Amino acid sequence: MRSRVQTALLLFVVLTVAAFAVPLLLFTASDRTQQLVLARGSDLDRFGSLMDQAATTGDFSVVRAEARRHTELYGEPIVITDVSRRPVVQTGGLRAADPAVAGLVAAALRNQTTHPTHALHPWSHGHRMFAEPAGTGTRVTGAVVMRASVGTAAGDIGRRWAAVLAGTALVAVACAVLARAATRWVVRPLRRLDRAVGRLAAGLPPEQTRAGGPPELRQLAIGFNRMARSVTTALEQQRRLVADTSHQMRNPMAALRLRVDALHTHLPPAADRTYTGVTTELDRLEALLDDMLALAAAEHRAGELTAGTGAAACCDATEVALTQHRLWEPVARRAGVTLTAEPVDDRADATVVAACSDHELAQVTDILLDNAIKYAGQDASVTLRCATEGPFAVLTVQDDGPGLGVDELASAGTRFWRSSRHAGTSGTGLGLAIARQILTGREGRLELRPARPRGLEARALVPLPRPVVDLGREDT
């Protein structure tokens, strides 16, 4: 945003400065050109008067001496002719017989004045021709032609343009500095507010946004701080309630189990069924407490990663998959399920690196394998695969069990949801929610879809590690 605002302001500055500088440059060139024309016109008037006096008295020595002296001083050739076009004086190699000079002489004898009309520029060079008639009123007694150099005038224009452009550059730099300061003044509070919103959206305590910038942004920052405190307090109370409740219930649950176990020796055989039901429910409660604590930890960890406060990590996803396969293979065998791990490809050294810790990926793999072995049924086959797919490392657990229907797939992963077909199976309905929360924190996702020809395919997608880029400095 800052770059866009600065670009817009700088564009406005450039257009504004150009709107003043361009007319000033044109006026400077035109003014210096006019000075040259007036100066040479004055010289031509003087020589015209001298020629008119010489034509009256018949003595041309004065006009000849003045013309030669002018050429010696200024290096500008002069041709003066009488009314019959006979040259009276020719200096500096300029001749009346030259076609260009002859045309100017003819126009001057027709009482026409010839001066340059185009404005000079710093890059102008060479000479310009001037011509005026000699005489008074409508009586023409001769013609005066002068070839004037424009080098001095062009140099003056160049120096004036340099001064104008230098001033323009200083104004542009000053405006750019002011635009940068103004942009920072406006954008910096927005950046702080954006970071605070990101932390709040991630479920973490946001930084208190310091009020700054324009009055509207200061008021917005104050309002956001009030809202953030209220939201943060509510979220923290909710998280603490879940964590504290789960933790505090462990001691009563442990005491209750000890008492139930102690009563077992005093119960008659007819009460064994009731005792078994009680211990089963105790097991379910303990598993539920463990899963609730795991979910609270996963949510907190995902919030830290989303806000950018968690440490970056990467792991060998292939090694994690093989390790978890070795751990779960005996469990699958006891459940009557065949668990296999497919290699990444034909190379023995092929590896897949994922942008997460090995503990997080192992936890997700445990949840997916546990669900597959538990719900696929006896004589089912479960396959564990690890590969890359675009920018993701993909860990897939596929079984050929009964799978889930379309409606069930839409609800799977919701907290405490369980299929009606699995009502008698142990579980809390939090496993997939925990896995999804862990993957979300690492900018990944969990996908559930039907397998072919039957069964369920669960895919954990984790981004591949990003290449390290040295940004040099932070854009503040």
Secondary structure as a PSIPRED ss2 file (coil, helix, strand):
# PSIPRED VFORMAT (PSIPRED V4.0)

   1 M C   1.000  0.000  0.000
   2 R H   0.000  1.000  0.000
   3 S H   0.000  1.000  0.000
   4 R H   0.000  1.000  0.000
   5 V H   0.000  1.000  0.000
   6 Q H   0.000  1.000  0.000
   7 T H   0.000  1.000  0.000
   8 A H   0.000  1.000  0.000
   9 L H   0.000  1.000  0.000
  10 L H   0.000  1.000  0.000
  11 L H   0.000  1.000  0.000
  12 F H   0.000  1.000  0.000
  13 V H   0.000  1.000  0.000
  14 V H   0.000  1.000  0.000
  15 L H   0.000  1.000  0.000
  16 T H   0.000  1.000  0.000
  17 V H   0.000  1.000  0.000
  18 A H   0.000  1.000  0.000
  19 A H   0.000  1.000  0.000
  20 F H   0.000  1.000  0.000
  21 A H   0.000  1.000  0.000
  22 V H   0.000  1.000  0.000
  23 P H   0.000  1.000  0.000
  24 L H   0.000  1.000  0.000
  25 L H   0.000  1.000  0.000
  26 L H   0.000  1.000  0.000
  27 F H   0.000  1.000  0.000
  28 T H   0.000  1.000  0.000
  29 A H   0.000  1.000  0.000
  30 S H   0.000  1.000  0.000
  31 D H   0.000  1.000  0.000
  32 R H   0.000  1.000  0.000
  33 T H   0.000  1.000  0.000
  34 Q H   0.000  1.000  0.000
  35 Q H   0.000  1.000  0.000
  36 L H   0.000  1.000  0.000
  37 V H   0.000  1.000  0.000
  38 L H   0.000  1.000  0.000
  39 A H   0.000  1.000  0.000
  40 R H   0.000  1.000  0.000
  41 G H   0.000  1.000  0.000
  42 S H   0.000  1.000  0.000
  43 D H   0.000  1.000  0.000
  44 L H   0.000  1.000  0.000
  45 D H   0.000  1.000  0.000
  46 R H   0.000  1.000  0.000
  47 F H   0.000  1.000  0.000
  48 G H   0.000  1.000  0.000
  49 S H   0.000  1.000  0.000
  50 L H   0.000  1.000  0.000
  51 M H   0.000  1.000  0.000
  52 D H   0.000  1.000  0.000
  53 Q H   0.000  1.000  0.000
  54 A H   0.000  1.000  0.000
  55 A H   0.000  1.000  0.000
  56 T H   0.000  1.000  0.000
  57 T H   0.000  1.000  0.000
  58 G C   1.000  0.000  0.000
  59 D C   1.000  0.000  0.000
  60 F C   1.000  0.000  0.000
  61 S H   0.000  1.000  0.000
  62 V H   0.000  1.000  0.000
  63 V H   0.000  1.000  0.000
  64 R H   0.000  1.000  0.000
  65 A H   0.000  1.000  0.000
  66 E H   0.000  1.000  0.000
  67 A H   0.000  1.000  0.000
  68 R H   0.000  1.000  0.000
  69 R H   0.000  1.000  0.000
  70 H H   0.000  1.000  0.000
  71 T H   0.000  1.000  0.000
  72 E H   0.000  1.000  0.000
  73 L H   0.000  1.000  0.000
  74 Y H   0.000  1.000  0.000
  75 G C   1.000  0.000  0.000
  76 E C   1.000  0.000  0.000
  77 P C   1.000  0.000  0.000
  78 I E   0.000  0.000  1.000
  79 V E   0.000  0.000  1.000
  80 I E   0.000  0.000  1.000
  81 T E   0.000  0.000  1.000
  82 D E   0.000  0.000  1.000
  83 V C   1.000  0.000  0.000
  84 S C   1.000  0.000  0.000
  85 R C   1.000  0.000  0.000
  86 R C   1.000  0.000  0.000
  87 P E   0.000  0.000  1.000
  88 V E   0.000  0.000  1.000
  89 V E   0.000  0.000  1.000
  90 Q E   0.000  0.000  1.000
  91 T C   1.000  0.000  0.000
  92 G C   1.000  0.000  0.000
  93 G C   1.000  0.000  0.000
  94 L C   1.000  0.000  0.000
  95 R C   1.000  0.000  0.000
  96 A C   1.000  0.000  0.000
  97 A C   1.000  0.000  0.000
  98 D C   1.000  0.000  0.000
  99 P H   0.000  1.000  0.000
 100 A H   0.000  1.000  0.000
 101 V H   0.000  1.000  0.000
 102 A H   0.000  1.000  0.000
 103 G H   0.000  1.000  0.000
 104 L H   0.000  1.000  0.000
 105 V H   0.000  1.000  0.000
 106 A H   0.000  1.000  0.000
 107 A H   0.000  1.000  0.000
 108 A H   0.000  1.000  0.000
 109 L H   0.000  1.000  0.000
 110 R C   1.000  0.000  0.000
 111 N C   1.000  0.000  0.000
 112 Q C   1.000  0.000  0.000
 113 T C   1.000  0.000  0.000
 114 T E   0.000  0.000  1.000
 115 H C   1.000  0.000  0.000
 116 P C   1.000  0.000  0.000
 117 T C   1.000  0.000  0.000
 118 H C   1.000  0.000  0.000
 119 A C   1.000  0.000  0.000
 120 L C   1.000  0.000  0.000
 121 H C   1.000  0.000  0.000
 122 P C   1.000  0.000  0.000
 123 W C   1.000  0.000  0.000
 124 S C   1.000  0.000  0.000
 125 H C   1.000  0.000  0.000
 126 G C   1.000  0.000  0.000
 127 H E   0.000  0.000  1.000
 128 R E   0.000  0.000  1.000
 129 M E   0.000  0.000  1.000
 130 F E   0.000  0.000  1.000
 131 A E   0.000  0.000  1.000
 132 E E   0.000  0.000  1.000
 133 P E   0.000  0.000  1.000
 134 A E   0.000  0.000  1.000
 135 G E   0.000  0.000  1.000
 136 T E   0.000  0.000  1.000
 137 G C   1.000  0.000  0.000
 138 T C   1.000  0.000  0.000
 139 R E   0.000  0.000  1.000
 140 V E   0.000  0.000  1.000
 141 T E   0.000  0.000  1.000
 142 G E   0.000  0.000  1.000
 143 A E   0.000  0.000  1.000
 144 V E   0.000  0.000  1.000
 145 V E   0.000  0.000  1.000
 146 M E   0.000  0.000  1.000
 147 R E   0.000  0.000  1.000
 148 A E   0.000  0.000  1.000
 149 S E   0.000  0.000  1.000
 150 V C   1.000  0.000  0.000
 151 G H   0.000  1.000  0.000
 152 T H   0.000  1.000  0.000
 153 A H   0.000  1.000  0.000
 154 A H   0.000  1.000  0.000
 155 G H   0.000  1.000  0.000
 156 D H   0.000  1.000  0.000
 157 I H   0.000  1.000  0.000
 158 G H   0.000  1.000  0.000
 159 R H   0.000  1.000  0.000
 160 R H   0.000  1.000  0.000
 161 W H   0.000  1.000  0.000
 162 A H   0.000  1.000  0.000
 163 A H   0.000  1.000  0.000
 164 V H   0.000  1.000  0.000
 165 L H   0.000  1.000  0.000
 166 A H   0.000  1.000  0.000
 167 G H   0.000  1.000  0.000
 168 T H   0.000  1.000  0.000
 169 A H   0.000  1.000  0.000
 170 L H   0.000  1.000  0.000
 171 V H   0.000  1.000  0.000
 172 A H   0.000  1.000  0.000
 173 V H   0.000  1.000  0.000
 174 A H   0.000  1.000  0.000
 175 C H   0.000  1.000  0.000
 176 A H   0.000  1.000  0.000
 177 V H   0.000  1.000  0.000
 178 L H   0.000  1.000  0.000
 179 A H   0.000  1.000  0.000
 180 R H   0.000  1.000  0.000
 181 A H   0.000  1.000  0.000
 182 A H   0.000  1.000  0.000
 183 T H   0.000  1.000  0.000
 184 R H   0.000  1.000  0.000
 185 W H   0.000  1.000  0.000
 186 V H   0.000  1.000  0.000
 187 V H   0.000  1.000  0.000
 188 R H   0.000  1.000  0.000
 189 P H   0.000  1.000  0.000
 190 L H   0.000  1.000  0.000
 191 R H   0.000  1.000  0.000
 192 R H   0.000  1.000  0.000
 193 L H   0.000  1.000  0.000
 194 D H   0.000  1.000  0.000
 195 R H   0.000  1.000  0.000
 196 A H   0.000  1.000  0.000
 197 V H   0.000  1.000  0.000
 198 G H   0.000  1.000  0.000
 199 R H   0.000  1.000  0.000
 200 L H   0.000  1.000  0.000
 201 A H   0.000  1.000  0.000
 202 A C   1.000  0.000  0.000
 203 G C   1.000  0.000  0.000
 204 L C   1.000  0.000  0.000
 205 P C   1.000  0.000  0.000
 206 P C   1.000  0.000  0.000
 207 E C   1.000  0.000  0.000
 208 Q C   1.000  0.000  0.000
 209 T C   1.000  0.000  0.000
 210 R C   1.000  0.000  0.000
 211 A C   1.000  0.000  0.000
 212 G C   1.000  0.000  0.000
 213 G C   1.000  0.000  0.000
 214 P C   1.000  0.000  0.000
 215 P H   0.000  1.000  0.000
 216 E H   0.000  1.000  0.000
 217 L H   0.000  1.000  0.000
 218 R H   0.000  1.000  0.000
 219 Q H   0.000  1.000  0.000
 220 L H   0.000  1.000  0.000
 221 A H   0.000  1.000  0.000
 222 I H   0.000  1.000  0.000
 223 G H   0.000  1.000  0.000
 224 F H   0.000  1.000  0.000
 225 N H   0.000  1.000  0.000
 226 R H   0.000  1.000  0.000
 227 M H   0.000  1.000  0.000
 228 A H   0.000  1.000  0.000
 229 R H   0.000  1.000  0.000
 230 S H   0.000  1.000  0.000
 231 V H   0.000  1.000  0.000
 232 T H   0.000  1.000  0.000
 233 T H   0.000  1.000  0.000
 234 A H   0.000  1.000  0.000
 235 L H   0.000  1.000  0.000
 236 E H   0.000  1.000  0.000
 237 Q H   0.000  1.000  0.000
 238 Q H   0.000  1.000  0.000
 239 R H   0.000  1.000  0.000
 240 R H   0.000  1.000  0.000
 241 L H   0.000  1.000  0.000
 242 V H   0.000  1.000  0.000
 243 A H   0.000  1.000  0.000
 244 D H   0.000  1.000  0.000
 245 T H   0.000  1.000  0.000
 246 S H   0.000  1.000  0.000
 247 H H   0.000  1.000  0.000
 248 Q H   0.000  1.000  0.000
 249 M C   1.000  0.000  0.000
 250 R H   0.000  1.000  0.000
 251 N H   0.000  1.000  0.000
 252 P H   0.000  1.000  0.000
 253 M H   0.000  1.000  0.000
 254 A H   0.000  1.000  0.000
 255 A H   0.000  1.000  0.000
 256 L H   0.000  1.000  0.000
 257 R H   0.000  1.000  0.000
 258 L H   0.000  1.000  0.000
 259 R H   0.000  1.000  0.000
 260 V H   0.000  1.000  0.000
 261 D H   0.000  1.000  0.000
 262 A H   0.000  1.000  0.000
 263 L H   0.000  1.000  0.000
 264 H H   0.000  1.000  0.000
 265 T C   1.000  0.000  0.000
 266 H C   1.000  0.000  0.000
 267 L C   1.000  0.000  0.000
 268 P C   1.000  0.000  0.000
 269 P H   0.000  1.000  0.000
 270 A H   0.000  1.000  0.000
 271 A H   0.000  1.000  0.000
 272 D H   0.000  1.000  0.000
 273 R H   0.000  1.000  0.000
 274 T H   0.000  1.000  0.000
 275 Y H   0.000  1.000  0.000
 276 T H   0.000  1.000  0.000
 277 G H   0.000  1.000  0.000
 278 V H   0.000  1.000  0.000
 279 T H   0.000  1.000  0.000
 280 T H   0.000  1.000  0.000
 281 E H   0.000  1.000  0.000
 282 L H   0.000  1.000  0.000
 283 D H   0.000  1.000  0.000
 284 R H   0.000  1.000  0.000
 285 L H   0.000  1.000  0.000
 286 E H   0.000  1.000  0.000
 287 A H   0.000  1.000  0.000
 288 L H   0.000  1.000  0.000
 289 L H   0.000  1.000  0.000
 290 D H   0.000  1.000  0.000
 291 D H   0.000  1.000  0.000
 292 M H   0.000  1.000  0.000
 293 L H   0.000  1.000  0.000
 294 A H   0.000  1.000  0.000
 295 L H   0.000  1.000  0.000
 296 A H   0.000  1.000  0.000
 297 A H   0.000  1.000  0.000
 298 A H   0.000  1.000  0.000
 299 E H   0.000  1.000  0.000
 300 H H   0.000  1.000  0.000
 301 R H   0.000  1.000  0.000
 302 A H   0.000  1.000  0.000
 303 G H   0.000  1.000  0.000
 304 E H   0.000  1.000  0.000
 305 L H   0.000  1.000  0.000
 306 T H   0.000  1.000  0.000
 307 A C   1.000  0.000  0.000
 308 G C   1.000  0.000  0.000
 309 T C   1.000  0.000  0.000
 310 G C   1.000  0.000  0.000
 311 A C   1.000  0.000  0.000
 312 A C   1.000  0.000  0.000
 313 A C   1.000  0.000  0.000
 314 C C   1.000  0.000  0.000
 315 C E   0.000  0.000  1.000
 316 D E   0.000  0.000  1.000
 317 A H   0.000  1.000  0.000
 318 T H   0.000  1.000  0.000
 319 E H   0.000  1.000  0.000
 320 V H   0.000  1.000  0.000
 321 A H   0.000  1.000  0.000
 322 L H   0.000  1.000  0.000
 323 T H   0.000  1.000  0.000
 324 Q H   0.000  1.000  0.000
 325 H H   0.000  1.000  0.000
 326 R H   0.000  1.000  0.000
 327 L H   0.000  1.000  0.000
 328 W H   0.000  1.000  0.000
 329 E H   0.000  1.000  0.000
 330 P H   0.000  1.000  0.000
 331 V H   0.000  1.000  0.000
 332 A H   0.000  1.000  0.000
 333 R H   0.000  1.000  0.000
 334 R H   0.000  1.000  0.000
 335 A C   1.000  0.000  0.000
 336 G C   1.000  0.000  0.000
 337 V C   1.000  0.000  0.000
 338 T E   0.000  0.000  1.000
 339 L E   0.000  0.000  1.000
 340 T E   0.000  0.000  1.000
 341 A E   0.000  0.000  1.000
 342 E C   1.000  0.000  0.000
 343 P C   1.000  0.000  0.000
 344 V C   1.000  0.000  0.000
 345 D C   1.000  0.000  0.000
 346 D C   1.000  0.000  0.000
 347 R C   1.000  0.000  0.000
 348 A C   1.000  0.000  0.000
 349 D C   1.000  0.000  0.000
 350 A C   1.000  0.000  0.000
 351 T C   1.000  0.000  0.000
 352 V C   1.000  0.000  0.000
 353 V E   0.000  0.000  1.000
 354 A E   0.000  0.000  1.000
 355 A C   1.000  0.000  0.000
 356 C C   1.000  0.000  0.000
 357 S C   1.000  0.000  0.000
 358 D H   0.000  1.000  0.000
 359 H H   0.000  1.000  0.000
 360 E H   0.000  1.000  0.000
 361 L H   0.000  1.000  0.000
 362 A H   0.000  1.000  0.000
 363 Q H   0.000  1.000  0.000
 364 V H   0.000  1.000  0.000
 365 T H   0.000  1.000  0.000
 366 D H   0.000  1.000  0.000
 367 I H   0.000  1.000  0.000
 368 L H   0.000  1.000  0.000
 369 L H   0.000  1.000  0.000
 370 D H   0.000  1.000  0.000
 371 N H   0.000  1.000  0.000
 372 A H   0.000  1.000  0.000
 373 I H   0.000  1.000  0.000
 374 K H   0.000  1.000  0.000
 375 Y H   0.000  1.000  0.000
 376 A H   0.000  1.000  0.000
 377 G C   1.000  0.000  0.000
 378 Q C   1.000  0.000  0.000
 379 D C   1.000  0.000  0.000
 380 A C   1.000  0.000  0.000
 381 S E   0.000  0.000  1.000
 382 V E   0.000  0.000  1.000
 383 T E   0.000  0.000  1.000
 384 L E   0.000  0.000  1.000
 385 R E   0.000  0.000  1.000
 386 C E   0.000  0.000  1.000
 387 A E   0.000  0.000  1.000
 388 T E   0.000  0.000  1.000
 389 E E   0.000  0.000  1.000
 390 G C   1.000  0.000  0.000
 391 P C   1.000  0.000  0.000
 392 F E   0.000  0.000  1.000
 393 A E   0.000  0.000  1.000
 394 V E   0.000  0.000  1.000
 395 L E   0.000  0.000  1.000
 396 T E   0.000  0.000  1.000
 397 V E   0.000  0.000  1.000
 398 Q E   0.000  0.000  1.000
 399 D E   0.000  0.000  1.000
 400 D C   1.000  0.000  0.000
 401 G C   1.000  0.000  0.000
 402 P C   1.000  0.000  0.000
 403 G C   1.000  0.000  0.000
 404 L C   1.000  0.000  0.000
 405 G C   1.000  0.000  0.000
 406 V H   0.000  1.000  0.000
 407 D H   0.000  1.000  0.000
 408 E H   0.000  1.000  0.000
 409 L H   0.000  1.000  0.000
 410 A H   0.000  1.000  0.000
 411 S H   0.000  1.000  0.000
 412 A C   1.000  0.000  0.000
 413 G C   1.000  0.000  0.000
 414 T C   1.000  0.000  0.000
 415 R C   1.000  0.000  0.000
 416 F C   1.000  0.000  0.000
 417 W C   1.000  0.000  0.000
 418 R C   1.000  0.000  0.000
 419 S C   1.000  0.000  0.000
 420 S H   0.000  1.000  0.000
 421 R H   0.000  1.000  0.000
 422 H H   0.000  1.000  0.000
 423 A C   1.000  0.000  0.000
 424 G C   1.000  0.000  0.000
 425 T C   1.000  0.000  0.000
 426 S C   1.000  0.000  0.000
 427 G C   1.000  0.000  0.000
 428 T C   1.000  0.000  0.000
 429 G C   1.000  0.000  0.000
 430 L C   1.000  0.000  0.000
 431 G H   0.000  1.000  0.000
 432 L H   0.000  1.000  0.000
 433 A H   0.000  1.000  0.000
 434 I H   0.000  1.000  0.000
 435 A H   0.000  1.000  0.000
 436 R H   0.000  1.000  0.000
 437 Q H   0.000  1.000  0.000
 438 I H   0.000  1.000  0.000
 439 L H   0.000  1.000  0.000
 440 T H   0.000  1.000  0.000
 441 G H   0.000  1.000  0.000
 442 R C   1.000  0.000  0.000
 443 E C   1.000  0.000  0.000
 444 G C   1.000  0.000  0.000
 445 R E   0.000  0.000  1.000
 446 L E   0.000  0.000  1.000
 447 E E   0.000  0.000  1.000
 448 L E   0.000  0.000  1.000
 449 R E   0.000  0.000  1.000
 450 P E   0.000  0.000  1.000
 451 A C   1.000  0.000  0.000
 452 R C   1.000  0.000  0.000
 453 P C   1.000  0.000  0.000
 454 R C   1.000  0.000  0.000
 455 G C   1.000  0.000  0.000
 456 L E   0.000  0.000  1.000
 457 E E   0.000  0.000  1.000
 458 A E   0.000  0.000  1.000
 459 R E   0.000  0.000  1.000
 460 A E   0.000  0.000  1.000
 461 L E   0.000  0.000  1.000
 462 V E   0.000  0.000  1.000
 463 P E   0.000  0.000  1.000
 464 L C   1.000  0.000  0.000
 465 P C   1.000  0.000  0.000
 466 R C   1.000  0.000  0.000
 467 P C   1.000  0.000  0.000
 468 V C   1.000  0.000  0.000
 469 V C   1.000  0.000  0.000
 470 D C   1.000  0.000  0.000
 471 L C   1.000  0.000  0.000
 472 G C   1.000  0.000  0.000
 473 R C   1.000  0.000  0.000
 474 E C   1.000  0.000  0.000
 475 D C   1.000  0.000  0.000
 476 T C   1.000  0.000  0.000
